[in-house]
Amino acid sequence: MDRKMANRKLIRLSQLKSKLAAENLEEIDWVTFGVIVKKVTPQSANNGRTFSIWRLNDLRDLSQCVSLFLFGEVHKEHWKTDQGTV
């Protein structure tokens, strides 16, 4: 993990909103970690393609969640991922 995190900045999901407002994250090599705390049943978009929505949290502040939308190959590969997975 130390090797993977070398020269990267960890931003907690619960801090993401304030960091986006204060910093230009496009210029920083950053990572975040989240736990799938809720999964919405896969849905169909207007174009007929199926997608998933996950709610992610860092378990530090349960009121701060990030919604992650999975489309295309990402949806096909990961839609069965269990709730509680990091």
WOTAVEN-V153506 format. One record per residue. N is the residue number from 0. RES is the residue in one small letter. SS is DSSP state (helix for helix, strand for strand, loop for the rest). Layout:
n = <N:N>
res = <RES:RES>
ss = <SS:SS>
This chain:
n = <0:1:2:3:4:5:6:7:8:9:10:11:12:13:14:15:16:17:18:19:20:21:22:23:24:25:26:27:28:29:30:31:32:33:34:35:36:37:38:39:40:41:42:43:44:45:46:47:48:49:50:51:52:53:54:55:56:57:58:59:60:61:62:63:64:65:66:67:68:69:70:71:72:73:74:75:76:77:78:79:80:81:82:83:84:85>
res = <m:d:r:k:m:a:n:r:k:l:i:r:l:s:q:l:k:s:k:l:a:a:e:n:l:e:e:i:d:w:v:t:f:g:v:i:v:k:k:v:t:p:q:s:a:n:n:g:r:t:f:s:i:w:r:l:n:d:l:r:d:l:s:q:c:v:s:l:f:l:f:g:e:v:h:k:e:h:w:k:t:d:q:g:t:v>
ss = <loop:helix:helix:helix:helix:loop:loop:loop:strand:strand:loop:loop:helix:helix:helix:helix:helix:helix:helix:helix:helix:helix:loop:loop:helix:helix:helix:loop:loop:strand:strand:loop:loop:loop:strand:strand:strand:strand:strand:strand:strand:strand:strand:strand:loop:loop:loop:loop:loop:strand:strand:strand:strand:strand:strand:strand:strand:loop:loop:loop:loop:loop:loop:loop:loop:strand:strand:strand:strand:strand:loop:helix:helix:helix:helix:helix:helix:helix:loop:loop:loop:loop:loop:loop:loop:loop>
